[in-house]
C-alpha cells in the first residue's frame, strides 16, 4: 500500500481520477478552479509530481498522447492502486483535523515588539487583503455557476474561513492597543 499522499499529490491524483489529462491541462484546471489558493502546486511542479505518482504506480500513461501546440503530450490516468490511494487519502483529509501553521499567529505572538501604530497599520493591511480575497473568491464563484457541488464546497469553505477572519479582525481592531495585558501584571 503506498504511503500517504501529500496535498499536492492528492490534488493531482484527484484531477486524474475525474478523467485522464496531460500536464498542461492539469495546470489549466488548477488555475480555473482557484486551487493555487489552497495547495502548493506550481506549473513546473506538475510534471515532477506526475513522475512521482507514476514511479509509485499510482498513475500511468493512458491512450495515445494528446497533440497540442505542435507537440504530443503524455496523457495520464489513475491506476487501480491510484484510485484506492486517492479515495483513502481524500477521506482522511476530510475526516482528520490536522494542525495548520498560519504566520499571522506567529506575528500576533510577537505583537509586543511592534509599535502600536505600526501594528494597527499591519492589521489594516491584512483586513484590506482579506476583503480583497473575499471579493476575488465571490467573483470566481459567480463565474462558475454550474460548477459541481464539491467544487462549490471548496469555494464556500474558503469564503467561510475568510469571513470568520474578517469578523475576528474587526473585533480585534476595535479593542484598545498599547495597554498592558493583565496576564503580565503591567510589567
Backbone as a chain_set.jsonl record, in Angstrom:
{"seq": "XXXXXXXXXXXXXXXXXXXXXXXXXXXXXXXXXXXXXXXXXXXXXXXXXXXXXXXXXXXXXXXXXXXXXXXXXXXXXXXXXXXXXXXXXXXXXXXXXXXXXXXXXXXXXXXXXXXXXXXXXXXXXXXXXXXXXXXXXXXXXXXXXXXXXXXXXXXXXXXXXXXXXXXXXXXXXXXXXXXXXXXXXXX", "coords": {"N": [[0.851, -1.178, 0.0], [0.641, 2.214, -0.861], [2.455, 4.957, 0.634], [1.161, 7.769, 2.561], [-0.347, 10.401, 0.696], [0.914, 13.564, -0.352], [-0.624, 16.828, 0.012], [-0.45, 18.118, -2.508], [0.088, 15.978, -4.257], [-2.244, 14.464, -3.86], [-4.15, 16.262, -4.819], [-3.49, 16.433, -7.601], [-3.776, 13.704, -8.296], [-6.485, 13.334, -7.724], [-7.637, 14.987, -9.686], [-6.933, 13.527, -11.908], [-8.334, 11.202, -11.45], [-10.867, 12.14, -11.884], [-10.815, 12.432, -14.665], [-8.665, 11.29, -17.322], [-5.75, 13.256, -18.029], [-3.395, 15.582, -19.504], [-0.301, 17.176, -18.527], [-0.354, 20.005, -19.035], [-3.072, 20.503, -19.255], [-3.859, 19.848, -16.675], [-2.679, 21.983, -15.305], [-4.232, 24.072, -16.323], [-6.795, 23.442, -15.288], [-6.298, 23.598, -12.54], [-5.757, 26.325, -12.297], [-8.221, 27.435, -13.235], [-10.021, 26.53, -11.307], [-9.16, 27.802, -9.058], [-7.326, 26.554, -7.406], [-4.753, 27.038, -6.596], [-4.876, 28.653, -4.461], [-5.158, 27.13, -2.217], [-3.463, 24.993, -2.3], [-0.102, 23.978, -2.819], [0.969, 24.033, -5.747], [2.919, 24.549, -8.34], [3.307, 25.428, -11.809], [5.608, 24.221, -12.897], [6.027, 22.176, -11.088], [4.105, 20.28, -11.583], [4.788, 18.309, -13.512], [6.898, 17.051, -12.226], [5.556, 16.016, -9.985], [3.753, 14.312, -11.307], [5.569, 12.433, -12.31], [6.512, 11.351, -9.888], [4.143, 10.19, -8.916], [3.71, 8.351, -10.94], [6.009, 6.738, -10.691], [5.435, 5.553, -8.276], [3.438, 3.917, -8.968], [0.84, 4.843, -9.11], [-0.275, 6.369, -11.108], [-0.525, 6.156, -14.681], [0.569, 6.302, -18.1], [-1.991, 6.787, -20.425], [-3.738, 5.676, -23.263], [-3.184, 7.139, -26.578], [-0.771, 9.802, -26.954], [-1.904, 13.158, -26.411], [-2.275, 15.692, -28.822], [-1.064, 18.972, -29.076], [-0.47, 22.331, -29.658], [1.612, 21.816, -31.487], [3.113, 19.665, -30.465], [3.212, 16.374, -29.003], [1.498, 15.391, -26.068], [1.867, 13.659, -23.048], [-0.695, 11.732, -21.759], [-2.13, 11.15, -18.657], [-3.568, 8.81, -16.422], [-5.322, 7.428, -13.579], [-4.158, 4.49, -11.869], [-5.521, 1.374, -10.649], [-4.557, 1.07, -8.053], [-3.935, 3.728, -7.642], [-6.484, 4.947, -7.665], [-7.566, 3.816, -5.329], [-5.731, 4.78, -3.409], [-6.161, 7.507, -3.694], [-8.854, 7.765, -2.877], [-8.65, 6.862, -0.205], [-6.824, 8.731, 0.907], [-8.171, 11.142, 0.416], [-10.462, 10.801, 1.969], [-9.29, 10.711, 4.527], [-8.233, 13.302, 4.596], [-10.547, 14.816, 4.749], [-11.729, 13.87, 7.116], [-9.831, 13.987, 9.243], [-8.607, 16.204, 11.667], [-6.118, 18.376, 11.213], [-3.109, 20.062, 12.207], [-2.606, 23.512, 11.415], [-0.378, 26.066, 10.38], [-0.521, 29.091, 10.523], [1.168, 32.037, 9.56], [0.285, 34.458, 10.633], [-0.354, 33.953, 13.281], [2.125, 33.676, 14.488], [3.058, 36.256, 14.171], [1.161, 37.62, 15.782], [1.791, 36.51, 18.258], [4.112, 37.8, 18.705], [3.443, 40.41, 18.986], [4.009, 42.401, 21.018], [6.524, 43.489, 20.303], [6.093, 45.142, 18.211], [5.588, 48.459, 17.331], [2.679, 50.235, 18.466], [1.269, 51.888, 16.52], [2.273, 50.939, 14.096], [1.47, 48.305, 14.299], [-1.335, 48.565, 14.233], [-1.556, 49.531, 11.627], [-0.602, 47.33, 10.217], [-2.61, 45.453, 10.799], [-4.703, 46.749, 9.49], [-3.837, 46.58, 6.831], [-3.94, 43.812, 6.525], [-6.688, 43.381, 6.888], [-7.677, 44.703, 4.631], [-6.549, 43.088, 2.644], [-7.835, 40.655, 3.166], [-10.501, 41.376, 2.657], [-10.248, 41.927, -0.068], [-9.566, 39.372, -1.043], [-11.885, 37.967, -0.423], [-13.709, 39.24, -2.138], [-12.552, 38.501, -4.575], [-12.84, 35.678, -4.519], [-15.632, 35.482, -4.44], [-16.224, 36.498, -6.961], [-15.042, 34.51, -8.523], [-16.692, 32.354, -7.885], [-19.114, 33.28, -8.932], [-18.453, 33.284, -11.615], [-18.49, 30.658, -12.252], [-21.113, 29.255, -12.411], [-22.219, 26.729, -12.805], [-20.632, 24.888, -11.579], [-19.546, 21.75, -10.191], [-20.973, 20.325, -7.185], [-18.993, 19.616, -5.238], [-16.863, 21.266, -6.001], [-17.953, 23.791, -5.583], [-18.169, 23.597, -2.841], [-15.522, 23.813, -1.988], [-14.935, 26.498, -2.57], [-16.904, 27.683, -0.912], [-16.065, 26.861, 1.636], [-13.569, 28.142, 1.776], [-14.425, 30.814, 1.604], [-15.976, 30.978, 3.956], [-13.982, 30.674, 5.897], [-12.413, 32.966, 5.412], [-14.325, 34.97, 5.871], [-14.802, 34.529, 8.574], [-12.287, 35.237, 9.559], [-12.345, 37.896, 8.84], [-14.381, 38.885, 10.53], [-13.134, 38.39, 12.999], [-10.872, 40.049, 12.762], [-12.107, 42.563, 12.65], [-13.277, 42.733, 15.214], [-10.963, 42.5, 16.822], [-9.451, 44.686, 16.02], [-11.026, 46.689, 17.028], [-10.56, 46.651, 19.704], [-8.763, 48.316, 22.331], [-5.286, 49.152, 21.894], [-1.902, 48.815, 23.026], [-2.185, 48.959, 25.766], [-1.163, 47.577, 28.917], [-1.135, 44.022, 29.247], [-3.284, 42.023, 31.286], [-2.312, 39.597, 32.159], [0.452, 39.869, 32.396], [0.734, 41.518, 34.484], [1.171, 44.207, 34.059], [3.825, 44.705, 33.646]], "CA": [[0.0, 0.0, 0.0], [1.506, 3.387, -0.918], [2.436, 5.85, 1.79], [0.221, 8.876, 2.422], [-0.102, 11.369, -0.375], [0.982, 14.964, 0.038], [-1.775, 17.537, -0.538], [-0.249, 18.369, -3.942], [-0.092, 14.7, -4.958], [-3.664, 14.122, -3.794], [-4.867, 17.164, -5.723], [-3.285, 15.964, -8.978], [-4.363, 12.379, -8.467], [-7.931, 13.531, -7.77], [-7.986, 15.514, -11.01], [-6.785, 12.434, -12.871], [-9.437, 10.27, -11.217], [-12.01, 12.731, -12.593], [-10.623, 11.985, -16.047], [-7.256, 11.384, -17.724], [-5.339, 14.583, -18.503], [-1.964, 15.828, -19.645], [0.184, 18.159, -17.565], [-0.804, 21.365, -19.315], [-4.497, 20.551, -18.912], [-3.915, 19.897, -15.212], [-2.383, 23.367, -14.918], [-5.392, 24.895, -16.661], [-7.867, 23.145, -14.334], [-5.859, 24.141, -11.253], [-5.968, 27.77, -12.369], [-9.644, 27.733, -13.377], [-10.73, 26.234, -10.062], [-8.582, 28.555, -7.948], [-6.694, 25.609, -6.494], [-3.461, 27.532, -6.084], [-5.152, 29.353, -3.213], [-5.137, 26.224, -1.077], [-2.457, 23.945, -2.433], [1.144, 24.485, -3.391], [1.317, 23.354, -6.993], [3.339, 25.442, -9.404], [3.266, 24.802, -13.129], [6.781, 23.355, -13.096], [5.993, 21.007, -10.205], [3.118, 19.309, -12.057], [5.465, 17.188, -14.167], [7.656, 16.375, -11.178], [4.586, 15.242, -9.209], [3.272, 13.221, -12.156], [6.625, 11.411, -12.337], [6.493, 10.676, -8.588], [2.945, 9.342, -8.868], [3.955, 7.247, -11.881], [7.012, 5.852, -10.095], [4.787, 4.844, -7.166], [2.414, 3.043, -9.532], [-0.488, 5.405, -8.868], [-0.769, 6.841, -12.404], [0.172, 5.588, -15.838], [0.163, 6.89, -19.375], [-3.17, 6.111, -20.971], [-4.059, 6.032, -24.637], [-2.16, 7.842, -27.354], [-0.529, 11.173, -26.484], [-2.74, 14.22, -26.979], [-1.437, 16.674, -29.506], [-1.416, 20.353, -28.776], [0.59, 23.327, -29.913], [2.723, 21.294, -32.262], [3.835, 18.52, -29.897], [2.318, 15.484, -28.278], [1.563, 15.476, -24.611], [1.517, 12.402, -22.402], [-1.943, 11.772, -21.001], [-2.041, 10.271, -17.507], [-4.779, 8.411, -15.723], [-5.009, 6.68, -12.36], [-4.201, 3.027, -11.834], [-6.446, 0.946, -9.584], [-3.917, 1.46, -6.783], [-4.068, 5.179, -7.552], [-7.874, 5.251, -7.269], [-7.721, 3.454, -3.914], [-4.931, 5.722, -2.61], [-6.849, 8.798, -3.751], [-10.046, 7.685, -2.02], [-8.217, 6.759, 1.192], [-6.218, 9.994, 1.333], [-9.21, 12.184, 0.414], [-11.291, 10.574, 3.158], [-8.511, 11.136, 5.692], [-8.114, 14.764, 4.569], [-11.827, 15.366, 5.196], [-12.072, 13.426, 8.462], [-8.834, 14.272, 10.271], [-8.26, 17.58, 11.972], [-4.657, 18.471, 11.21], [-2.691, 21.416, 12.562], [-2.15, 24.455, 10.4], [0.601, 26.966, 10.981], [-0.601, 30.39, 9.85], [2.163, 33.013, 10.021], [-0.341, 35.534, 11.4], [-0.285, 33.625, 14.701], [3.488, 33.992, 14.926], [3.09, 37.718, 14.297], [0.391, 38.016, 16.965], [2.542, 36.104, 19.449], [5.203, 38.76, 18.858], [2.868, 41.753, 18.913], [4.638, 43.411, 21.884], [7.715, 44.129, 19.731], [5.666, 46.019, 17.12], [4.998, 49.707, 17.833], [1.22, 50.2, 18.298], [0.789, 52.474, 15.265], [2.634, 50.016, 13.009], [0.625, 47.129, 14.444], [-2.66, 48.93, 13.707], [-1.428, 49.618, 10.166], [-0.483, 45.955, 9.713], [-3.954, 44.875, 10.857], [-5.499, 47.377, 8.429], [-3.418, 45.969, 5.559], [-4.47, 42.449, 6.494], [-8.137, 43.481, 6.687], [-7.891, 45.04, 3.216], [-6.211, 41.897, 1.847], [-8.905, 39.673, 3.369], [-11.665, 41.87, 1.905], [-9.95, 41.728, -1.485], [-9.624, 37.937, -1.345], [-13.3, 37.605, -0.387], [-14.293, 39.724, -3.398], [-11.993, 37.67, -5.646], [-13.477, 34.363, -4.461], [-17.037, 35.628, -4.843], [-16.222, 36.64, -8.421], [-14.748, 33.188, -9.084], [-17.915, 31.557, -7.727], [-20.099, 33.796, -9.897], [-18.005, 32.931, -12.967], [-18.656, 29.21, -12.45], [-22.423, 28.939, -11.817], [-22.577, 25.312, -12.965], [-19.569, 24.045, -11.021], [-20.081, 20.644, -9.389], [-21.172, 20.623, -5.757], [-17.734, 19.538, -4.494], [-16.057, 22.447, -6.323], [-18.576, 24.909, -4.861], [-17.853, 23.427, -1.416], [-14.169, 24.345, -1.76], [-15.076, 27.955, -2.521], [-17.694, 28.037, 0.269], [-15.206, 26.68, 2.802], [-12.587, 29.232, 1.77], [-15.138, 32.05, 1.941], [-16.339, 30.937, 5.375], [-12.762, 30.928, 6.673], [-12.049, 34.377, 5.255], [-15.334, 35.786, 6.549], [-14.532, 34.397, 10.007], [-11.12, 36.075, 9.853], [-12.779, 39.286, 8.71], [-15.083, 39.211, 11.781], [-12.14, 38.439, 14.061], [-10.078, 41.267, 12.569], [-12.941, 43.71, 13.015], [-13.386, 42.769, 16.676], [-9.641, 42.721, 17.415], [-9.055, 46.067, 15.727], [-11.853, 47.578, 17.845], [-10.013, 46.656, 21.062], [-7.642, 49.257, 22.501], [-3.952, 48.551, 21.855], [-0.874, 49.544, 23.756], [-2.379, 48.83, 27.204], [-0.526, 46.353, 29.418], [-2.009, 42.867, 29.425], [-3.494, 41.663, 32.693], [-1.515, 38.419, 32.5], [1.839, 40.185, 32.747], [0.747, 42.407, 35.653], [1.557, 45.564, 33.685], [5.276, 44.852, 33.6]], "C": [[0.894, 1.238, 0.0], [1.383, 4.238, 0.346], [1.439, 6.978, 1.534], [0.634, 9.829, 1.312], [0.034, 12.762, 0.215], [-0.268, 15.657, -0.514], [-1.645, 17.803, -2.048], [-0.449, 17.094, -4.75], [-1.561, 14.298, -4.989], [-4.479, 14.998, -4.74], [-4.722, 16.697, -7.167], [-3.942, 14.619, -9.223], [-5.884, 12.486, -8.548], [-8.396, 14.06, -9.113], [-7.88, 14.429, -12.077], [-7.854, 11.362, -12.672], [-10.704, 10.805, -11.9], [-12.004, 12.304, -14.056], [-9.145, 12.118, -16.4], [-6.951, 12.762, -18.323], [-3.836, 14.589, -18.745], [-1.59, 16.984, -18.718], [-0.334, 19.568, -17.794], [-2.285, 21.519, -18.969], [-4.685, 20.578, -17.393], [-3.665, 21.326, -14.718], [-3.57, 24.281, -15.193], [-6.536, 24.692, -15.666], [-7.528, 23.734, -12.966], [-6.086, 25.647, -11.219], [-7.451, 28.108, -12.384], [-10.411, 27.52, -12.074], [-10.159, 26.961, -8.85], [-7.842, 27.682, -6.946], [-5.367, 26.098, -5.937], [-3.639, 28.322, -4.789], [-5.013, 28.43, -2.009], [-4.208, 25.028, -1.239], [-1.233, 24.514, -3.142], [1.529, 23.662, -4.612], [1.653, 24.428, -8.016], [3.316, 24.688, -10.725], [4.416, 23.819, -13.299], [6.738, 22.117, -12.208], [4.997, 19.948, -10.674], [3.816, 18.086, -12.656], [6.305, 16.385, -13.177], [6.709, 15.478, -10.368], [4.018, 14.077, -10.015], [4.297, 12.081, -12.199], [6.662, 10.647, -11.009], [5.302, 9.725, -8.488], [3.099, 8.134, -9.792], [4.925, 6.238, -11.276], [6.442, 5.04, -8.932], [3.669, 3.926, -7.657], [0.994, 3.548, -9.351], [-1.112, 6.003, -10.126], [0.054, 6.162, -13.491], [-0.27, 6.361, -17.071], [-0.999, 6.079, -19.907], [-3.4, 6.587, -22.393], [-2.919, 6.704, -25.369], [-1.961, 9.25, -26.806], [-1.465, 12.158, -27.177], [-1.832, 15.196, -27.682], [-1.967, 18.061, -29.193], [-0.223, 21.238, -29.003], [1.823, 22.699, -30.538], [3.493, 20.136, -31.651], [2.844, 17.63, -29.154], [2.571, 15.59, -26.789], [1.132, 14.138, -24.034], [0.254, 12.606, -21.565], [-1.838, 10.725, -19.895], [-3.424, 9.998, -16.936], [-4.398, 7.596, -14.508], [-4.981, 5.177, -12.606], [-5.236, 2.649, -10.769], [-5.871, 1.276, -8.21], [-4.05, 2.963, -6.564], [-5.463, 5.601, -7.12], [-8.081, 4.962, -5.784], [-6.96, 4.439, -3.02], [-5.602, 7.092, -2.569], [-8.046, 8.797, -2.808], [-9.656, 7.669, -0.544], [-7.669, 8.103, 1.703], [-7.239, 11.13, 1.364], [-10.103, 12.036, 1.639], [-10.567, 11.045, 4.414], [-8.405, 12.66, 5.751], [-9.406, 15.432, 5.046], [-12.044, 15.075, 6.68], [-11.12, 13.912, 9.544], [-8.587, 15.762, 10.43], [-6.741, 17.651, 12.104], [-4.245, 19.899, 11.55], [-2.322, 22.238, 11.325], [-1.257, 25.465, 11.117], [0.562, 28.329, 10.297], [0.422, 31.381, 10.426], [1.56, 34.149, 10.839], [-0.272, 35.237, 12.893], [1.101, 33.894, 15.273], [3.623, 35.505, 15.11], [2.342, 38.195, 15.529], [1.122, 37.655, 18.253], [3.691, 37.069, 19.738], [4.719, 40.204, 18.785], [3.574, 42.771, 19.807], [5.866, 44.108, 21.282], [7.365, 45.104, 18.599], [5.088, 47.295, 17.726], [3.5, 49.742, 17.52], [0.711, 50.782, 16.975], [1.113, 51.565, 14.069], [1.789, 48.741, 13.075], [-0.779, 47.41, 13.897], [-2.627, 49.001, 12.182], [-1.321, 48.223, 9.549], [-1.844, 45.258, 9.722], [-4.849, 45.46, 9.759], [-5.131, 46.796, 7.06], [-3.971, 44.555, 5.432], [-5.977, 42.474, 6.229], [-8.453, 43.812, 5.227], [-7.601, 43.833, 2.324], [-7.304, 40.834, 1.972], [-10.145, 40.101, 2.583], [-11.453, 41.671, 0.404], [-10.054, 40.273, -1.897], [-11.071, 37.448, -1.327], [-13.975, 38.022, -1.696], [-13.828, 38.861, -4.576], [-12.663, 36.286, -5.68], [-14.944, 34.434, -4.871], [-17.15, 35.781, -6.355], [-15.949, 35.297, -9.088], [-15.971, 32.282, -8.99], [-18.947, 31.981, -8.767], [-19.741, 33.408, -11.328], [-18.195, 31.445, -13.278], [-20.003, 28.754, -11.869], [-22.809, 27.469, -11.897], [-21.485, 24.377, -12.457], [-20.197, 22.914, -10.214], [-20.118, 21.009, -7.905], [-19.856, 20.603, -4.979], [-16.837, 20.74, -4.776], [-16.63, 23.671, -5.622], [-18.236, 24.829, -3.38], [-16.471, 23.972, -1.088], [-14.23, 25.862, -1.647], [-15.815, 28.387, -1.252], [-16.861, 27.914, 1.541], [-14.196, 27.831, 2.906], [-13.234, 30.55, 2.145], [-15.5, 32.085, 3.42], [-15.131, 31.227, 6.258], [-12.372, 32.407, 6.616], [-13.044, 35.294, 5.949], [-15.178, 35.699, 8.06], [-13.323, 35.25, 10.389], [-11.489, 37.55, 9.791], [-13.507, 39.739, 9.996], [-14.092, 39.339, 12.933], [-11.323, 39.725, 13.961], [-10.857, 42.504, 13.005], [-13.038, 43.843, 14.532], [-12.036, 43.102, 17.319], [-9.177, 44.155, 17.197], [-9.847, 47.06, 16.562], [-11.359, 47.651, 19.284], [-8.902, 47.694, 21.167], [-6.306, 48.517, 22.466], [-3.004, 49.399, 22.681], [-1.043, 49.47, 25.259], [-1.697, 47.551, 27.683], [-1.55, 45.239, 29.57], [-2.135, 42.552, 30.893], [-2.595, 40.503, 33.092], [-0.09, 38.794, 32.936], [1.911, 41.184, 33.894], [1.199, 43.814, 35.323], [3.039, 45.779, 33.603], [5.751, 45.308, 32.255]], "O": [[1.83, 1.305, 0.798], [0.357, 4.236, 1.025], [0.934, 7.124, 0.421], [1.819, 10.025, 1.04], [-0.655, 13.103, 1.176], [-0.911, 15.124, -1.419], [-2.633, 17.72, -2.778], [-1.081, 17.119, -5.806], [-2.065, 13.846, -6.016], [-5.403, 14.512, -5.392], [-5.716, 16.577, -7.883], [-4.593, 14.419, -10.249], [-6.507, 11.8, -9.358], [-9.431, 13.635, -9.627], [-8.65, 14.418, -13.038], [-8.238, 10.688, -13.628], [-11.509, 10.036, -12.425], [-13.018, 11.88, -14.61], [-8.447, 12.964, -15.841], [-7.775, 13.35, -19.023], [-3.105, 13.724, -18.26], [-2.46, 17.679, -18.193], [-0.713, 20.252, -16.843], [-2.698, 22.554, -18.447], [-5.577, 21.261, -16.89], [-4.357, 21.812, -13.824], [-3.879, 25.161, -14.39], [-7.175, 25.658, -15.248], [-8.396, 24.309, -12.308], [-6.559, 26.182, -10.216], [-7.896, 28.974, -11.63], [-11.35, 28.258, -11.779], [-10.628, 26.755, -7.731], [-7.741, 28.03, -5.77], [-4.913, 25.608, -4.904], [-2.663, 28.624, -4.103], [-4.774, 28.899, -0.897], [-4.183, 24.144, -0.382], [-1.341, 25.424, -3.965], [2.314, 22.718, -4.52], [0.767, 25.134, -8.499], [3.307, 23.457, -10.749], [4.219, 22.708, -13.79], [7.352, 21.104, -12.542], [5.049, 18.814, -10.197], [3.463, 16.951, -12.334], [6.402, 15.163, -13.293], [7.026, 14.319, -10.099], [3.821, 12.985, -9.481], [3.931, 10.908, -12.131], [6.825, 9.427, -11.004], [5.441, 8.591, -8.029], [2.668, 7.03, -9.459], [4.694, 5.03, -11.338], [6.93, 3.947, -8.645], [3.027, 3.24, -6.861], [0.044, 2.769, -9.429], [-2.333, 6.134, -10.212], [1.159, 5.671, -13.258], [-1.331, 6.986, -17.09], [-0.999, 4.85, -19.849], [-3.268, 7.776, -22.685], [-1.814, 6.824, -24.839], [-2.892, 9.831, -26.248], [-1.778, 12.018, -28.359], [-0.741, 15.498, -27.199], [-3.173, 18.274, -29.064], [0.893, 20.929, -28.587], [2.949, 23.016, -30.156], [4.448, 19.658, -32.263], [1.778, 18.079, -28.732], [3.684, 15.841, -26.328], [0.146, 13.551, -24.48], [0.164, 13.54, -20.768], [-1.503, 9.569, -20.149], [-4.316, 10.846, -16.968], [-3.268, 7.118, -14.411], [-5.705, 4.666, -13.46], [-5.76, 3.517, -10.072], [-6.595, 1.706, -7.312], [-4.253, 3.418, -5.439], [-5.613, 6.509, -6.302], [-8.692, 5.755, -5.067], [-7.481, 4.881, -1.996], [-5.61, 7.757, -1.532], [-8.224, 9.731, -2.027], [-10.254, 8.372, 0.27], [-8.015, 8.547, 2.797], [-7.179, 11.988, 2.244], [-10.461, 13.028, 2.275], [-11.162, 11.702, 5.268], [-8.478, 13.246, 6.832], [-9.365, 16.49, 5.674], [-12.497, 15.948, 7.42], [-11.557, 14.22, 10.653], [-8.385, 16.484, 9.453], [-6.159, 17.05, 13.007], [-4.958, 20.845, 11.216], [-1.801, 21.72, 10.337], [-1.385, 25.677, 12.322], [1.492, 28.69, 9.576], [0.52, 31.538, 11.643], [2.256, 34.747, 11.66], [-0.145, 36.16, 13.698], [1.226, 34.298, 16.429], [4.224, 35.973, 16.077], [2.822, 39.072, 16.246], [1.078, 38.406, 19.227], [4.18, 37.149, 20.865], [5.512, 41.115, 18.546], [3.731, 43.92, 19.393], [6.213, 45.208, 21.711], [8.238, 45.807, 18.09], [4.183, 47.22, 18.558], [3.086, 49.329, 16.437], [-0.198, 50.213, 16.37], [0.311, 51.443, 13.142], [1.436, 48.166, 12.046], [-1.344, 46.584, 13.18], [-3.574, 48.574, 11.522], [-1.882, 47.966, 8.484], [-2.194, 44.557, 8.773], [-5.658, 44.745, 9.169], [-6.006, 46.55, 6.23], [-4.417, 44.149, 4.359], [-6.482, 41.68, 5.435], [-9.393, 43.26, 4.654], [-8.325, 43.583, 1.359], [-7.656, 40.187, 0.985], [-10.771, 39.276, 1.916], [-12.38, 41.29, -0.31], [-10.568, 39.964, -2.972], [-11.443, 36.6, -2.138], [-14.723, 37.245, -2.289], [-14.616, 38.534, -5.463], [-13.01, 35.789, -6.752], [-15.442, 33.55, -5.568], [-18.078, 35.247, -6.963], [-16.559, 34.978, -10.109], [-16.254, 31.525, -9.918], [-19.577, 31.138, -9.406], [-20.628, 33.224, -12.162], [-18.074, 31.027, -14.429], [-20.03, 27.953, -10.934], [-23.652, 27.013, -11.124], [-21.421, 23.214, -12.855], [-21.259, 23.092, -9.619], [-19.388, 21.886, -7.444], [-19.623, 21.479, -4.147], [-16.121, 21.192, -3.882], [-15.876, 24.503, -5.118], [-18.037, 25.855, -2.728], [-16.272, 24.538, -0.013], [-13.645, 26.445, -0.734], [-15.407, 29.342, -0.591], [-16.943, 28.768, 2.424], [-13.997, 28.41, 3.974], [-12.666, 31.325, 2.914], [-15.346, 33.12, 4.069], [-15.243, 31.944, 7.252], [-12.045, 33.016, 7.634], [-12.649, 36.291, 6.553], [-15.396, 36.687, 8.76], [-13.333, 35.912, 11.427], [-11.008, 38.355, 10.589], [-13.274, 40.844, 10.486], [-14.182, 40.262, 13.742], [-11.107, 40.409, 14.962], [-10.307, 43.39, 13.66], [-12.898, 44.94, 15.073], [-11.975, 43.897, 18.256], [-8.58, 44.765, 18.084], [-9.378, 48.176, 16.785], [-11.689, 48.59, 20.009], [-8.178, 47.927, 20.199], [-6.203, 47.39, 22.949], [-3.285, 50.557, 22.988], [-0.136, 49.876, 25.986], [-1.651, 46.558, 26.956], [-2.69, 45.479, 29.969], [-1.206, 42.784, 31.666], [-2.158, 40.428, 34.241], [0.504, 38.1, 33.761], [2.993, 41.651, 34.249], [1.58, 44.556, 36.228], [3.488, 46.921, 33.499], [6.952, 45.48, 32.051]]}, "num_chains": 1, "name": "protein.A"}
